[in-house]
Each structure stands twice: as C-alpha cells, then as structure tokens.
Amino acid sequence: MGVQHGFAAEKVEAEAKLRRAVAVATRLGGGGLAGIRRAFDRVGAGETFDTWVGHGANAPISADVVAQAMPDAIAAMAVATRRDSAVLAQLLADALPQIVDELTPDGVLPAPAPGLWSRVRALWRGQR
C-alpha cells in the first residue's frame, strides 16, 4: 500500500511539473500549431510538419530537428520537469506527428490550437 501511495504521489508531482512546463513552453512558442509550423520551417523541416497535417502518411522527425526547432520550449520543459532536454526532444519527436495529425483531421491548420499541449500531456501520461 505504501509503495502504491508513493507512486501515486510521484505521478501527481510529475504531472504538475509537466503542466507548468507546458504552460511555459506555450508562452515561449506562441502561435499554436501555426507557430510550431513556422519553427519547423525555420530549420528546414516545414515539409515534414506538413505531412502531419495532410491526409497521407506522417513523416518521422528526429529529436535533433525538434530540438533545433523548439529550443526555448524544450529548455523550459526541462527546467520545469527536471528531465533531460534530449529526453524531452525525443518524446516530442515521437509524439508530435500523431498529435498534429489528430488536431488537423481536415488536413489544414486550424486557428490557434490550445489542445496541442493537453495532447502532449495525455501522451506523457500514457493515455493515447
């Protein structure tokens, strides 16, 4: 019973840190999906991002490219969660294609999408 309680408390603390990190990252990144699209375009990965929006297969992206596109957001998340920025970049590289795809069912970027970071948080929790 004590182990379960300890695990539950640790999970709640980790989720609170992630919520703070996501809030900071959202403020730093701004612009919703369109802002993230611009960040990927700046590092030459805009076409990869576009595959996540379109109706075809989602192209993969490396953690290095994500780290280049979103350095401030990843740094803020790393501070808030006390996780290594390389680990967070890999988590985002794994999650963003699916999240963006799900947020763009019509194949177009919507107006600012606050749901992006809630989806990241859900994936972080393992709730696909």
CNS distance restraints for C-alpha pairs under 8 A (distance, minus, plus):
assign (resid   1 and name CA) (resid   5 and name CA) 6.25 0.50 0.50
assign (resid   2 and name CA) (resid   6 and name CA) 6.10 0.50 0.50
assign (resid   3 and name CA) (resid   7 and name CA) 6.14 0.50 0.50
assign (resid   4 and name CA) (resid   8 and name CA) 6.11 0.50 0.50
assign (resid   5 and name CA) (resid   9 and name CA) 6.16 0.50 0.50
assign (resid   6 and name CA) (resid  10 and name CA) 6.13 0.50 0.50
assign (resid   7 and name CA) (resid  11 and name CA) 6.13 0.50 0.50
assign (resid   8 and name CA) (resid  12 and name CA) 6.23 0.50 0.50
assign (resid   9 and name CA) (resid  13 and name CA) 6.20 0.50 0.50
assign (resid  10 and name CA) (resid  14 and name CA) 6.11 0.50 0.50
assign (resid  11 and name CA) (resid  15 and name CA) 6.08 0.50 0.50
assign (resid  12 and name CA) (resid  16 and name CA) 6.17 0.50 0.50
assign (resid  13 and name CA) (resid  17 and name CA) 6.26 0.50 0.50
assign (resid  14 and name CA) (resid  18 and name CA) 6.15 0.50 0.50
assign (resid  14 and name CA) (resid  81 and name CA) 6.80 0.50 0.50
assign (resid  15 and name CA) (resid  19 and name CA) 6.12 0.50 0.50
assign (resid  15 and name CA) (resid 121 and name CA) 7.81 0.50 0.50
assign (resid  15 and name CA) (resid 125 and name CA) 7.82 0.50 0.50
assign (resid  16 and name CA) (resid  20 and name CA) 6.36 0.50 0.50
assign (resid  17 and name CA) (resid  21 and name CA) 6.14 0.50 0.50
assign (resid  17 and name CA) (resid  80 and name CA) 5.45 0.50 0.50
assign (resid  17 and name CA) (resid  81 and name CA) 4.94 0.50 0.50
assign (resid  18 and name CA) (resid  22 and name CA) 5.98 0.50 0.50
assign (resid  18 and name CA) (resid  77 and name CA) 7.05 0.50 0.50
assign (resid  18 and name CA) (resid  80 and name CA) 6.69 0.50 0.50
assign (resid  18 and name CA) (resid  81 and name CA) 5.63 0.50 0.50
assign (resid  18 and name CA) (resid 121 and name CA) 7.07 0.50 0.50
assign (resid  19 and name CA) (resid  23 and name CA) 6.18 0.50 0.50
assign (resid  19 and name CA) (resid 121 and name CA) 7.36 0.50 0.50
assign (resid  20 and name CA) (resid  24 and name CA) 6.28 0.50 0.50
assign (resid  20 and name CA) (resid  77 and name CA) 7.91 0.50 0.50
assign (resid  20 and name CA) (resid  80 and name CA) 6.26 0.50 0.50
assign (resid  21 and name CA) (resid  25 and name CA) 5.99 0.50 0.50
assign (resid  21 and name CA) (resid  76 and name CA) 5.95 0.50 0.50
assign (resid  21 and name CA) (resid  77 and name CA) 4.23 0.50 0.50
assign (resid  21 and name CA) (resid  78 and name CA) 7.47 0.50 0.50
assign (resid  21 and name CA) (resid  79 and name CA) 7.49 0.50 0.50
assign (resid  21 and name CA) (resid  80 and name CA) 4.85 0.50 0.50
assign (resid  21 and name CA) (resid  81 and name CA) 6.51 0.50 0.50
assign (resid  22 and name CA) (resid  26 and name CA) 5.92 0.50 0.50
assign (resid  22 and name CA) (resid  77 and name CA) 6.44 0.50 0.50
assign (resid  22 and name CA) (resid 117 and name CA) 6.26 0.50 0.50
assign (resid  23 and name CA) (resid  27 and name CA) 6.33 0.50 0.50
assign (resid  24 and name CA) (resid  28 and name CA) 6.19 0.50 0.50
assign (resid  24 and name CA) (resid  73 and name CA) 7.21 0.50 0.50
assign (resid  24 and name CA) (resid  76 and name CA) 6.24 0.50 0.50
assign (resid  24 and name CA) (resid  77 and name CA) 7.32 0.50 0.50
assign (resid  25 and name CA) (resid  29 and name CA) 5.88 0.50 0.50
assign (resid  25 and name CA) (resid  72 and name CA) 7.20 0.50 0.50
assign (resid  25 and name CA) (resid  73 and name CA) 4.15 0.50 0.50
assign (resid  25 and name CA) (resid  74 and name CA) 7.07 0.50 0.50
assign (resid  25 and name CA) (resid  76 and name CA) 5.96 0.50 0.50
assign (resid  25 and name CA) (resid  77 and name CA) 6.45 0.50 0.50
assign (resid  26 and name CA) (resid  30 and name CA) 5.45 0.50 0.50
assign (resid  26 and name CA) (resid  32 and name CA) 7.74 0.50 0.50
assign (resid  26 and name CA) (resid  73 and name CA) 7.25 0.50 0.50
assign (resid  26 and name CA) (resid 117 and name CA) 7.65 0.50 0.50
assign (resid  28 and name CA) (resid  72 and name CA) 6.60 0.50 0.50
assign (resid  28 and name CA) (resid  73 and name CA) 6.03 0.50 0.50
assign (resid  29 and name CA) (resid  35 and name CA) 6.59 0.50 0.50
assign (resid  29 and name CA) (resid  36 and name CA) 6.94 0.50 0.50
assign (resid  29 and name CA) (resid  70 and name CA) 7.52 0.50 0.50
assign (resid  29 and name CA) (resid  72 and name CA) 7.60 0.50 0.50
assign (resid  29 and name CA) (resid  73 and name CA) 6.29 0.50 0.50
assign (resid  30 and name CA) (resid  35 and name CA) 5.99 0.50 0.50
assign (resid  30 and name CA) (resid  36 and name CA) 7.94 0.50 0.50
assign (resid  31 and name CA) (resid  35 and name CA) 4.10 0.50 0.50
assign (resid  31 and name CA) (resid  36 and name CA) 7.11 0.50 0.50
assign (resid  31 and name CA) (resid 112 and name CA) 6.03 0.50 0.50
assign (resid  32 and name CA) (resid  36 and name CA) 6.48 0.50 0.50
assign (resid  32 and name CA) (resid 111 and name CA) 7.61 0.50 0.50
assign (resid  32 and name CA) (resid 112 and name CA) 4.38 0.50 0.50
assign (resid  32 and name CA) (resid 113 and name CA) 5.06 0.50 0.50
assign (resid  32 and name CA) (resid 114 and name CA) 6.44 0.50 0.50
assign (resid  32 and name CA) (resid 116 and name CA) 7.59 0.50 0.50
assign (resid  33 and name CA) (resid  37 and name CA) 6.00 0.50 0.50
assign (resid  33 and name CA) (resid 100 and name CA) 7.70 0.50 0.50
assign (resid  33 and name CA) (resid 109 and name CA) 6.81 0.50 0.50
assign (resid  33 and name CA) (resid 110 and name CA) 7.56 0.50 0.50
assign (resid  33 and name CA) (resid 111 and name CA) 7.97 0.50 0.50
assign (resid  33 and name CA) (resid 112 and name CA) 6.27 0.50 0.50
assign (resid  33 and name CA) (resid 113 and name CA) 6.13 0.50 0.50
assign (resid  33 and name CA) (resid 116 and name CA) 7.56 0.50 0.50
assign (resid  34 and name CA) (resid  38 and name CA) 6.23 0.50 0.50
assign (resid  34 and name CA) (resid 109 and name CA) 6.76 0.50 0.50
assign (resid  34 and name CA) (resid 111 and name CA) 7.85 0.50 0.50
assign (resid  34 and name CA) (resid 112 and name CA) 7.07 0.50 0.50
assign (resid  35 and name CA) (resid  39 and name CA) 6.30 0.50 0.50
assign (resid  36 and name CA) (resid  40 and name CA) 6.33 0.50 0.50
assign (resid  36 and name CA) (resid  70 and name CA) 7.91 0.50 0.50
assign (resid  37 and name CA) (resid  41 and name CA) 6.13 0.50 0.50
assign (resid  37 and name CA) (resid  46 and name CA) 6.27 0.50 0.50
assign (resid  37 and name CA) (resid  49 and name CA) 6.46 0.50 0.50
assign (resid  37 and name CA) (resid  50 and name CA) 7.99 0.50 0.50
assign (resid  38 and name CA) (resid  42 and name CA) 6.19 0.50 0.50
assign (resid  38 and name CA) (resid  46 and name CA) 7.24 0.50 0.50
assign (resid  39 and name CA) (resid  43 and name CA) 6.90 0.50 0.50
assign (resid  39 and name CA) (resid  69 and name CA) 5.10 0.50 0.50
assign (resid  39 and name CA) (resid  70 and name CA) 6.69 0.50 0.50
assign (resid  40 and name CA) (resid  44 and name CA) 6.39 0.50 0.50
assign (resid  40 and name CA) (resid  45 and name CA) 4.87 0.50 0.50
assign (resid  40 and name CA) (resid  46 and name CA) 5.02 0.50 0.50
assign (resid  40 and name CA) (resid  49 and name CA) 6.92 0.50 0.50
assign (resid  40 and name CA) (resid  66 and name CA) 7.65 0.50 0.50
assign (resid  40 and name CA) (resid  69 and name CA) 5.18 0.50 0.50
assign (resid  40 and name CA) (resid  70 and name CA) 7.98 0.50 0.50
assign (resid  41 and name CA) (resid  45 and name CA) 5.19 0.50 0.50
assign (resid  41 and name CA) (resid  46 and name CA) 3.90 0.50 0.50
assign (resid  41 and name CA) (resid  47 and name CA) 7.51 0.50 0.50
assign (resid  42 and name CA) (resid  46 and name CA) 7.56 0.50 0.50
assign (resid  42 and name CA) (resid  69 and name CA) 7.13 0.50 0.50
assign (resid  43 and name CA) (resid  65 and name CA) 7.36 0.50 0.50
assign (resid  43 and name CA) (resid  68 and name CA) 6.76 0.50 0.50
assign (resid  43 and name CA) (resid  69 and name CA) 5.95 0.50 0.50
assign (resid  45 and name CA) (resid  49 and name CA) 6.43 0.50 0.50
assign (resid  45 and name CA) (resid  65 and name CA) 7.56 0.50 0.50
assign (resid  46 and name CA) (resid  50 and name CA) 6.19 0.50 0.50
assign (resid  47 and name CA) (resid  51 and name CA) 6.59 0.50 0.50
assign (resid  48 and name CA) (resid  52 and name CA) 7.14 0.50 0.50
assign (resid  48 and name CA) (resid  58 and name CA) 7.88 0.50 0.50
assign (resid  48 and name CA) (resid  59 and name CA) 5.84 0.50 0.50
assign (resid  48 and name CA) (resid  60 and name CA) 7.51 0.50 0.50
assign (resid  48 and name CA) (resid  61 and name CA) 7.26 0.50 0.50
assign (resid  49 and name CA) (resid  53 and name CA) 6.88 0.50 0.50
assign (resid  49 and name CA) (resid  59 and name CA) 7.84 0.50 0.50
assign (resid  49 and name CA) (resid  97 and name CA) 7.48 0.50 0.50
assign (resid  50 and name CA) (resid  54 and name CA) 6.10 0.50 0.50
assign (resid  51 and name CA) (resid  55 and name CA) 7.48 0.50 0.50
assign (resid  51 and name CA) (resid  56 and name CA) 6.64 0.50 0.50
assign (resid  51 and name CA) (resid  57 and name CA) 6.65 0.50 0.50
assign (resid  51 and name CA) (resid  58 and name CA) 5.17 0.50 0.50
assign (resid  51 and name CA) (resid  59 and name CA) 6.00 0.50 0.50
assign (resid  52 and name CA) (resid  56 and name CA) 7.91 0.50 0.50
assign (resid  52 and name CA) (resid  57 and name CA) 7.41 0.50 0.50
assign (resid  52 and name CA) (resid  58 and name CA) 4.85 0.50 0.50
assign (resid  52 and name CA) (resid  59 and name CA) 6.96 0.50 0.50
assign (resid  52 and name CA) (resid  97 and name CA) 5.29 0.50 0.50
assign (resid  52 and name CA) (resid  98 and name CA) 7.16 0.50 0.50
assign (resid  52 and name CA) (resid 100 and name CA) 5.82 0.50 0.50
assign (resid  52 and name CA) (resid 101 and name CA) 4.83 0.50 0.50
assign (resid  53 and name CA) (resid 100 and name CA) 6.27 0.50 0.50
assign (resid  53 and name CA) (resid 101 and name CA) 5.29 0.50 0.50
assign (resid  53 and name CA) (resid 104 and name CA) 5.56 0.50 0.50
assign (resid  53 and name CA) (resid 105 and name CA) 7.68 0.50 0.50
assign (resid  53 and name CA) (resid 107 and name CA) 5.09 0.50 0.50
assign (resid  53 and name CA) (resid 108 and name CA) 6.11 0.50 0.50
assign (resid  53 and name CA) (resid 109 and name CA) 6.90 0.50 0.50
assign (resid  54 and name CA) (resid 101 and name CA) 7.53 0.50 0.50
assign (resid  54 and name CA) (resid 104 and name CA) 7.82 0.50 0.50
assign (resid  54 and name CA) (resid 106 and name CA) 7.98 0.50 0.50
assign (resid  54 and name CA) (resid 107 and name CA) 4.52 0.50 0.50
assign (resid  54 and name CA) (resid 108 and name CA) 7.06 0.50 0.50
assign (resid  55 and name CA) (resid 105 and name CA) 7.88 0.50 0.50
assign (resid  55 and name CA) (resid 106 and name CA) 7.95 0.50 0.50
assign (resid  55 and name CA) (resid 107 and name CA) 5.87 0.50 0.50
assign (resid  58 and name CA) (resid  97 and name CA) 6.15 0.50 0.50
assign (resid  58 and name CA) (resid  98 and name CA) 7.64 0.50 0.50
assign (resid  58 and name CA) (resid 101 and name CA) 7.65 0.50 0.50
assign (resid  59 and name CA) (resid  97 and name CA) 7.44 0.50 0.50
assign (resid  60 and name CA) (resid  93 and name CA) 7.67 0.50 0.50
assign (resid  60 and name CA) (resid  94 and name CA) 7.90 0.50 0.50
assign (resid  60 and name CA) (resid  97 and name CA) 7.10 0.50 0.50
assign (resid  61 and name CA) (resid  65 and name CA) 6.79 0.50 0.50
assign (resid  61 and name CA) (resid  66 and name CA) 7.29 0.50 0.50
assign (resid  61 and name CA) (resid  93 and name CA) 5.77 0.50 0.50
assign (resid  61 and name CA) (resid  94 and name CA) 7.77 0.50 0.50
assign (resid  61 and name CA) (resid  97 and name CA) 8.00 0.50 0.50
assign (resid  62 and name CA) (resid  66 and name CA) 6.47 0.50 0.50
assign (resid  62 and name CA) (resid  90 and name CA) 7.34 0.50 0.50
assign (resid  62 and name CA) (resid  93 and name CA) 5.90 0.50 0.50
assign (resid  63 and name CA) (resid  67 and name CA) 6.02 0.50 0.50
assign (resid  63 and name CA) (resid  86 and name CA) 7.27 0.50 0.50
assign (resid  63 and name CA) (resid  89 and name CA) 4.94 0.50 0.50
assign (resid  63 and name CA) (resid  90 and name CA) 4.62 0.50 0.50
assign (resid  63 and name CA) (resid  91 and name CA) 7.92 0.50 0.50
assign (resid  63 and name CA) (resid  92 and name CA) 7.40 0.50 0.50
assign (resid  63 and name CA) (resid  93 and name CA) 5.21 0.50 0.50
assign (resid  64 and name CA) (resid  68 and name CA) 6.23 0.50 0.50
assign (resid  64 and name CA) (resid  89 and name CA) 7.26 0.50 0.50
assign (resid  65 and name CA) (resid  69 and name CA) 6.10 0.50 0.50
assign (resid  66 and name CA) (resid  70 and name CA) 5.92 0.50 0.50
assign (resid  66 and name CA) (resid  71 and name CA) 7.90 0.50 0.50
assign (resid  66 and name CA) (resid  89 and name CA) 5.98 0.50 0.50
assign (resid  66 and name CA) (resid  90 and name CA) 7.94 0.50 0.50
assign (resid  66 and name CA) (resid  92 and name CA) 7.22 0.50 0.50
assign (resid  66 and name CA) (resid  93 and name CA) 6.18 0.50 0.50
assign (resid  67 and name CA) (resid  71 and name CA) 5.22 0.50 0.50
assign (resid  67 and name CA) (resid  74 and name CA) 6.93 0.50 0.50
assign (resid  67 and name CA) (resid  86 and name CA) 7.70 0.50 0.50
assign (resid  67 and name CA) (resid  89 and name CA) 5.62 0.50 0.50
assign (resid  70 and name CA) (resid  74 and name CA) 6.09 0.50 0.50
assign (resid  71 and name CA) (resid  75 and name CA) 6.00 0.50 0.50
assign (resid  72 and name CA) (resid  76 and name CA) 6.11 0.50 0.50
assign (resid  73 and name CA) (resid  77 and name CA) 6.17 0.50 0.50
assign (resid  74 and name CA) (resid  78 and name CA) 6.02 0.50 0.50
assign (resid  74 and name CA) (resid  85 and name CA) 6.06 0.50 0.50
assign (resid  74 and name CA) (resid  88 and name CA) 6.66 0.50 0.50
assign (resid  74 and name CA) (resid  89 and name CA) 6.69 0.50 0.50
assign (resid  75 and name CA) (resid  79 and name CA) 6.28 0.50 0.50
assign (resid  75 and name CA) (resid  85 and name CA) 6.25 0.50 0.50
assign (resid  76 and name CA) (resid  80 and name CA) 6.17 0.50 0.50
assign (resid  77 and name CA) (resid  81 and name CA) 5.87 0.50 0.50
assign (resid  77 and name CA) (resid  82 and name CA) 7.90 0.50 0.50
assign (resid  77 and name CA) (resid  83 and name CA) 7.79 0.50 0.50
assign (resid  77 and name CA) (resid  85 and name CA) 7.71 0.50 0.50
assign (resid  77 and name CA) (resid  88 and name CA) 7.62 0.50 0.50
assign (resid  78 and name CA) (resid  82 and name CA) 5.29 0.50 0.50
assign (resid  78 and name CA) (resid  83 and name CA) 4.93 0.50 0.50
assign (resid  78 and name CA) (resid  84 and name CA) 5.85 0.50 0.50
assign (resid  78 and name CA) (resid  85 and name CA) 5.26 0.50 0.50
assign (resid  78 and name CA) (resid  88 and name CA) 7.05 0.50 0.50
assign (resid  79 and name CA) (resid  83 and name CA) 7.16 0.50 0.50
assign (resid  83 and name CA) (resid  87 and name CA) 6.96 0.50 0.50
assign (resid  83 and name CA) (resid  88 and name CA) 6.98 0.50 0.50
assign (resid  84 and name CA) (resid  88 and name CA) 6.47 0.50 0.50
assign (resid  85 and name CA) (resid  89 and name CA) 6.04 0.50 0.50
assign (resid  86 and name CA) (resid  90 and name CA) 6.24 0.50 0.50
assign (resid  87 and name CA) (resid  91 and name CA) 6.23 0.50 0.50
assign (resid  88 and name CA) (resid  92 and name CA) 6.15 0.50 0.50
assign (resid  89 and name CA) (resid  93 and name CA) 6.02 0.50 0.50
assign (resid  90 and name CA) (resid  94 and name CA) 6.12 0.50 0.50
assign (resid  91 and name CA) (resid  95 and name CA) 6.08 0.50 0.50
assign (resid  92 and name CA) (resid  96 and name CA) 5.46 0.50 0.50
assign (resid  92 and name CA) (resid 120 and name CA) 7.83 0.50 0.50
assign (resid  93 and name CA) (resid  97 and name CA) 7.37 0.50 0.50
assign (resid  94 and name CA) (resid  98 and name CA) 7.98 0.50 0.50
assign (resid  95 and name CA) (resid  99 and name CA) 6.13 0.50 0.50
assign (resid  95 and name CA) (resid 120 and name CA) 7.03 0.50 0.50
assign (resid  95 and name CA) (resid 123 and name CA) 7.24 0.50 0.50
assign (resid  96 and name CA) (resid 100 and name CA) 5.80 0.50 0.50
assign (resid  96 and name CA) (resid 120 and name CA) 7.82 0.50 0.50
assign (resid  97 and name CA) (resid 101 and name CA) 6.02 0.50 0.50
assign (resid  98 and name CA) (resid 102 and name CA) 6.12 0.50 0.50
assign (resid  99 and name CA) (resid 103 and name CA) 6.17 0.50 0.50
assign (resid  99 and name CA) (resid 116 and name CA) 6.79 0.50 0.50
assign (resid  99 and name CA) (resid 119 and name CA) 6.48 0.50 0.50
assign (resid  99 and name CA) (resid 120 and name CA) 7.35 0.50 0.50
assign (resid 100 and name CA) (resid 104 and name CA) 6.20 0.50 0.50
assign (resid 100 and name CA) (resid 116 and name CA) 7.38 0.50 0.50
assign (resid 101 and name CA) (resid 105 and name CA) 6.59 0.50 0.50
assign (resid 103 and name CA) (resid 113 and name CA) 7.90 0.50 0.50
assign (resid 103 and name CA) (resid 115 and name CA) 7.76 0.50 0.50
assign (resid 103 and name CA) (resid 116 and name CA) 7.33 0.50 0.50
assign (resid 104 and name CA) (resid 108 and name CA) 5.81 0.50 0.50
assign (resid 104 and name CA) (resid 109 and name CA) 6.10 0.50 0.50
assign (resid 104 and name CA) (resid 110 and name CA) 6.98 0.50 0.50
assign (resid 114 and name CA) (resid 118 and name CA) 7.45 0.50 0.50
assign (resid 115 and name CA) (resid 119 and name CA) 6.23 0.50 0.50
assign (resid 116 and name CA) (resid 120 and name CA) 6.41 0.50 0.50
assign (resid 117 and name CA) (resid 121 and name CA) 6.14 0.50 0.50
assign (resid 118 and name CA) (resid 122 and name CA) 6.18 0.50 0.50
assign (resid 119 and name CA) (resid 123 and name CA) 6.14 0.50 0.50
assign (resid 120 and name CA) (resid 124 and name CA) 6.05 0.50 0.50
assign (resid 121 and name CA) (resid 125 and name CA) 6.31 0.50 0.50
assign (resid 122 and name CA) (resid 126 and name CA) 6.31 0.50 0.50
assign (resid 122 and name CA) (resid 127 and name CA) 5.17 0.50 0.50
assign (resid 122 and name CA) (resid 128 and name CA) 6.70 0.50 0.50
assign (resid 123 and name CA) (resid 127 and name CA) 5.34 0.50 0.50
assign (resid 123 and name CA) (resid 128 and name CA) 5.51 0.50 0.50
